[in-house]
Structures are given as structure tokens and as C-alpha cells.
Amino acid sequence: MTIQDKLDSLTEYQLKTVIMWTLNDLKFWGATETAAVKDIQIFARMLNEAVEYQITKAINSTIKEEE
């Protein structure tokens, strides 16, 4: 089963939950007080920003389609 197949099999609620778990993990690892290694902290912050950007991009795309 590919990752796409797995994603397709999830409900909307499950997908939202997975995204929130991911964002929470990235915020934890990106926090100054919890990051064990500076490189991990920087990378986690970068990934968190990328995921949040993609969510915003998808929302903006949906809004434009509705107009």
C-alpha cells in the first residue's frame, strides 16, 4: 500500500488529526527549550513553516475557486 493509498483511506477527521500531530511534533522539536540539537530545531521550524504554508495555500486556492 502506497502512502497515497493510505491517505486516501483516511477520513477527513483522521487527516486533520494527522496534520495536527505533525504540526505539534514540529513545534515541539522547533522550540528552543526542547530542541536537543540546533540543526534539528532549525529543520523542524522550517518544516513547520512549510506545512503551514501548504495549508494556507490550499485554503487560498479554494477561496479563489469559489469566487
N, CA, C and O atoms as a GROMACS GRO file, in nm:
protein
  268
    1MET      N    1   0.085  -0.118   0.000
    1MET     CA    2   0.000   0.000   0.000
    1MET      C    3   0.090   0.125   0.000
    1MET      O    4   0.176   0.139   0.086
    2THR      N    5   0.069   0.212  -0.096
    2THR     CA    6   0.149   0.334  -0.105
    2THR      C    7   0.100   0.437  -0.002
    2THR      O    8  -0.007   0.422   0.056
    3ILE      N    9   0.180   0.540   0.017
    3ILE     CA   10   0.139   0.647   0.109
    3ILE      C   11   0.013   0.716   0.058
    3ILE      O   12  -0.071   0.758   0.137
    4GLN      N   13   0.000   0.728  -0.074
    4GLN     CA   14  -0.122   0.788  -0.131
    4GLN      C   15  -0.243   0.703  -0.101
    4GLN      O   16  -0.349   0.756  -0.066
    5ASP      N   17  -0.230   0.570  -0.113
    5ASP     CA   18  -0.340   0.479  -0.080
    5ASP      C   19  -0.379   0.495   0.067
    5ASP      O   20  -0.497   0.496   0.101
    6LYS      N   21  -0.279   0.505   0.152
    6LYS     CA   22  -0.306   0.521   0.296
    6LYS      C   23  -0.381   0.652   0.322
    6LYS      O   24  -0.478   0.654   0.398
    7LEU      N   25  -0.334   0.760   0.260
    7LEU     CA   26  -0.402   0.889   0.278
    7LEU      C   27  -0.545   0.884   0.226
    7LEU      O   28  -0.636   0.938   0.288
    8ASP      N   29  -0.564   0.820   0.112
    8ASP     CA   30  -0.697   0.809   0.053
    8ASP      C   31  -0.792   0.730   0.142
    8ASP      O   32  -0.914   0.748   0.135
    9SER      N   33  -0.738   0.641   0.223
    9SER     CA   34  -0.823   0.557   0.308
    9SER      C   35  -0.865   0.626   0.438
    9SER      O   36  -0.951   0.575   0.510
   10LEU      N   37  -0.805   0.740   0.469
   10LEU     CA   38  -0.837   0.811   0.592
   10LEU      C   39  -0.960   0.898   0.576
   10LEU      O   40  -0.988   0.950   0.468
   11THR      N   41  -1.034   0.914   0.687
   11THR     CA   42  -1.147   1.006   0.687
   11THR      C   43  -1.094   1.149   0.698
   11THR      O   44  -0.976   1.170   0.727
   12GLU      N   45  -1.180   1.245   0.676
   12GLU     CA   46  -1.140   1.386   0.689
   12GLU      C   47  -1.092   1.414   0.831
   12GLU      O   48  -0.992   1.483   0.850
   13TYR      N   49  -1.162   1.360   0.930
   13TYR     CA   50  -1.123   1.380   1.070
   13TYR      C   51  -0.984   1.321   1.096
   13TYR      O   52  -0.901   1.383   1.162
   14GLN      N   53  -0.958   1.201   1.044
   14GLN     CA   54  -0.827   1.137   1.062
   14GLN      C   55  -0.716   1.219   0.996
   14GLN      O   56  -0.608   1.234   1.053
   15LEU      N   57  -0.742   1.271   0.877
   15LEU     CA   58  -0.643   1.354   0.808
   15LEU      C   59  -0.611   1.479   0.889
   15LEU      O   60  -0.494   1.515   0.905
   16LYS      N   61  -0.714   1.545   0.941
   16LYS     CA   62  -0.693   1.664   1.024
   16LYS      C   63  -0.613   1.629   1.149
   16LYS      O   64  -0.526   1.705   1.191
   17THR      N   65  -0.642   1.516   1.208
   17THR     CA   66  -0.571   1.472   1.328
   17THR      C   67  -0.424   1.448   1.298
   17THR      O   68  -0.337   1.489   1.375
   18VAL      N   69  -0.394   1.382   1.187
   18VAL     CA   70  -0.255   1.356   1.148
   18VAL      C   71  -0.181   1.487   1.124
   18VAL      O   72  -0.066   1.501   1.165
   19ILE      N   73  -0.246   1.582   1.060
   19ILE     CA   74  -0.182   1.711   1.035
   19ILE      C   75  -0.153   1.781   1.167
   19ILE      O   76  -0.045   1.837   1.185
   20MET      N   77  -0.248   1.780   1.259
   20MET     CA   78  -0.225   1.844   1.389
   20MET      C   79  -0.113   1.775   1.467
   20MET      O   80  -0.032   1.843   1.529
   21TRP      N   81  -0.108   1.642   1.465
   21TRP     CA   82   0.002   1.569   1.531
   21TRP      C   83   0.136   1.613   1.472
   21TRP      O   84   0.232   1.637   1.544
   22THR      N   85   0.140   1.624   1.339
   22THR     CA   86   0.263   1.663   1.271
   22THR      C   87   0.306   1.804   1.310
   22THR      O   88   0.422   1.828   1.342
   23LEU      N   89   0.210   1.897   1.307
   23LEU     CA   90   0.242   2.035   1.345
   23LEU      C   91   0.286   2.044   1.491
   23LEU      O   92   0.380   2.117   1.523
   24ASN      N   93   0.219   1.970   1.579
   24ASN     CA   94   0.258   1.971   1.720
   24ASN      C   95   0.398   1.914   1.740
   24ASN      O   96   0.476   1.968   1.818
   25ASP      N   97   0.430   1.807   1.670
   25ASP     CA   98   0.565   1.749   1.679
   25ASP      C   99   0.670   1.848   1.630
   25ASP      O  100   0.774   1.865   1.692
   26LEU      N  101   0.642   1.914   1.518
   26LEU     CA  102   0.737   2.010   1.463
   26LEU      C  103   0.756   2.129   1.556
   26LEU      O  104   0.867   2.177   1.574
   27LYS      N  105   0.647   2.176   1.615
   27LYS     CA  106   0.658   2.288   1.710
   27LYS      C  107   0.739   2.247   1.833
   27LYS      O  108   0.818   2.325   1.884
   28PHE      N  109   0.718   2.124   1.880
   28PHE     CA  110   0.794   2.073   1.995
   28PHE      C  111   0.943   2.070   1.963
   28PHE      O  112   1.025   2.121   2.039
   29TRP      N  113   0.977   2.009   1.850
   29TRP     CA  114   1.118   1.996   1.814
   29TRP      C  115   1.180   2.130   1.774
   29TRP      O  116   1.302   2.145   1.780
   30GLY      N  117   1.098   2.226   1.733
   30GLY     CA  118   1.149   2.356   1.695
   30GLY      C  119   1.162   2.454   1.812
   30GLY      O  120   1.223   2.560   1.798
   31ALA      N  121   1.104   2.417   1.926
   31ALA     CA  122   1.109   2.506   2.042
   31ALA      C  123   1.249   2.512   2.102
   31ALA      O  124   1.318   2.410   2.111
   32THR      N  125   1.290   2.629   2.140
   32THR     CA  126   1.424   2.649   2.196
   32THR      C  127   1.448   2.562   2.318
   32THR      O  128   1.556   2.505   2.334
   33GLU      N  129   1.348   2.552   2.404
   33GLU     CA  130   1.366   2.478   2.530
   33GLU      C  131   1.360   2.327   2.515
   33GLU      O  132   1.397   2.255   2.608
   34THR      N  133   1.315   2.275   2.401
   34THR     CA  134   1.305   2.130   2.385
   34THR      C  135   1.397   2.073   2.278
   34THR      O  136   1.415   1.951   2.272
   35ALA      N  137   1.453   2.156   2.196
   35ALA     CA  138   1.537   2.106   2.087
   35ALA      C  139   1.672   2.058   2.142
   35ALA      O  140   1.744   2.134   2.206
   36ALA      N  141   1.703   1.934   2.115
   36ALA     CA  142   1.828   1.876   2.164
   36ALA      C  143   1.947   1.924   2.082
   36ALA      O  144   2.056   1.942   2.136
   37VAL      N  145   1.926   1.943   1.955
   37VAL     CA  146   2.034   1.981   1.865
   37VAL      C  147   1.987   2.101   1.782
   37VAL      O  148   1.876   2.100   1.729
   38LYS      N  149   2.070   2.201   1.771
   38LYS     CA  150   2.034   2.324   1.698
   38LYS      C  151   1.990   2.293   1.555
   38LYS      O  152   1.894   2.354   1.506
   39ASP      N  153   2.058   2.201   1.487
   39ASP     CA  154   2.020   2.168   1.348
   39ASP      C  155   1.878   2.109   1.342
   39ASP      O  156   1.804   2.137   1.248
   40ILE      N  157   1.843   2.029   1.441
   40ILE     CA  158   1.708   1.972   1.445
   40ILE      C  159   1.606   2.083   1.466
   40ILE      O  160   1.501   2.085   1.402
   41GLN      N  161   1.637   2.174   1.555
   41GLN     CA  162   1.548   2.287   1.582
   41GLN      C  163   1.523   2.368   1.455
   41GLN      O  164   1.408   2.400   1.424
   42ILE      N  165   1.627   2.401   1.384
   42ILE     CA  166   1.614   2.480   1.261
   42ILE      C  167   1.534   2.403   1.156
   42ILE      O  168   1.446   2.460   1.092
   43PHE      N  169   1.565   2.276   1.139
   43PHE     CA  170   1.495   2.194   1.040
   43PHE      C  171   1.347   2.179   1.075
   43PHE      O  172   1.262   2.187   0.988
   44ALA      N  173   1.317   2.157   1.204
   44ALA     CA  174   1.178   2.142   1.248
   44ALA      C  175   1.100   2.271   1.223
   44ALA      O  176   0.986   2.266   1.178
   45ARG      N  177   1.162   2.385   1.251
   45ARG     CA  178   1.095   2.512   1.226
   45ARG      C  179   1.068   2.531   1.076
   45ARG      O  180   0.962   2.580   1.038
   46MET      N  181   1.164   2.493   0.994
   46MET     CA  182   1.148   2.505   0.850
   46MET      C  183   1.033   2.416   0.801
   46MET      O  184   0.950   2.460   0.721
   47LEU      N  185   1.028   2.291   0.847
   47LEU     CA  186   0.921   2.200   0.806
   47LEU      C  187   0.785   2.249   0.855
   47LEU      O  188   0.686   2.240   0.783
   48ASN      N  189   0.781   2.299   0.978
   48ASN     CA  190   0.656   2.352   1.032
   48ASN      C  191   0.605   2.467   0.944
   48ASN      O  192   0.487   2.472   0.911
   49GLU      N  193   0.694   2.556   0.908
   49GLU     CA  194   0.657   2.668   0.822
   49GLU      C  195   0.608   2.618   0.686
   49GLU      O  196   0.512   2.672   0.631
   50ALA      N  197   0.673   2.516   0.632
   50ALA     CA  198   0.633   2.461   0.502
   50ALA      C  199   0.494   2.399   0.508
   50ALA      O  200   0.413   2.419   0.417
   51VAL      N  201   0.465   2.324   0.613
   51VAL     CA  202   0.334   2.260   0.626
   51VAL      C  203   0.226   2.367   0.642
   51VAL      O  204   0.122   2.360   0.576
   52GLU      N  205   0.251   2.466   0.729
   52GLU     CA  206   0.153   2.572   0.747
   52GLU      C  207   0.132   2.651   0.617
   52GLU      O  208   0.019   2.690   0.586
   53TYR      N  209   0.238   2.673   0.542
   53TYR     CA  210   0.227   2.743   0.414
   53TYR      C  211   0.139   2.663   0.317
   53TYR      O  212   0.054   2.721   0.249
   54GLN      N  213   0.159   2.533   0.310
   54GLN     CA  214   0.080   2.450   0.219
   54GLN      C  215  -0.067   2.449   0.257
   54GLN      O  216  -0.154   2.447   0.170
   55ILE      N  217  -0.096   2.451   0.388
   55ILE     CA  218  -0.235   2.458   0.433
   55ILE      C  219  -0.297   2.590   0.389
   55ILE      O  220  -0.408   2.592   0.335
   56THR      N  221  -0.226   2.700   0.412
   56THR     CA  222  -0.274   2.832   0.373
   56THR      C  223  -0.292   2.841   0.222
   56THR      O  224  -0.390   2.897   0.174
   57LYS      N  225  -0.198   2.786   0.149
   57LYS     CA  226  -0.205   2.785   0.002
   57LYS      C  227  -0.330   2.710  -0.046
   57LYS      O  228  -0.398   2.755  -0.138
   58ALA      N  229  -0.359   2.597   0.016
   58ALA     CA  230  -0.478   2.519  -0.021
   58ALA      C  231  -0.606   2.596   0.011
   58ALA      O  232  -0.700   2.593  -0.067
   59ILE      N  233  -0.609   2.664   0.126
   59ILE     CA  234  -0.726   2.743   0.163
   59ILE      C  235  -0.746   2.856   0.063
   59ILE      O  236  -0.857   2.878   0.015
   60ASN      N  237  -0.639   2.928   0.032
   60ASN     CA  238  -0.649   3.039  -0.063
   60ASN      C  239  -0.692   2.992  -0.201
   60ASN      O  240  -0.766   3.062  -0.270
   61SER      N  241  -0.646   2.876  -0.242
   61SER     CA  242  -0.685   2.818  -0.371
   61SER      C  243  -0.834   2.787  -0.373
   61SER      O  244  -0.902   2.811  -0.472
   62THR      N  245  -0.884   2.733  -0.263
   62THR     CA  246  -1.025   2.701  -0.252
   62THR      C  247  -1.110   2.826  -0.256
   62THR      O  248  -1.215   2.828  -0.320
   63ILE      N  249  -1.066   2.931  -0.187
   63ILE     CA  250  -1.140   3.058  -0.186
   63ILE      C  251  -1.148   3.116  -0.326
   63ILE      O  252  -1.254   3.163  -0.368
   64LYS      N  253  -1.036   3.113  -0.400
   64LYS     CA  254  -1.033   3.167  -0.536
   64LYS      C  255  -1.127   3.089  -0.629
   64LYS      O  256  -1.192   3.147  -0.716
   65GLU      N  257  -1.133   2.956  -0.610
   65GLU     CA  258  -1.220   2.873  -0.694
   65GLU      C  259  -1.367   2.905  -0.668
   65GLU      O  260  -1.449   2.897  -0.759
   66GLU      N  261  -1.399   2.942  -0.543
   66GLU     CA  262  -1.538   2.971  -0.508
   66GLU      C  263  -1.583   3.107  -0.559
   66GLU      O  264  -1.703   3.132  -0.571
   67GLU      N  265  -1.489   3.196  -0.588
   67GLU     CA  266  -1.525   3.332  -0.633
   67GLU      C  267  -1.566   3.336  -0.777
   67GLU      O  268  -1.599   3.443  -0.828
   0.00000   0.00000   0.00000
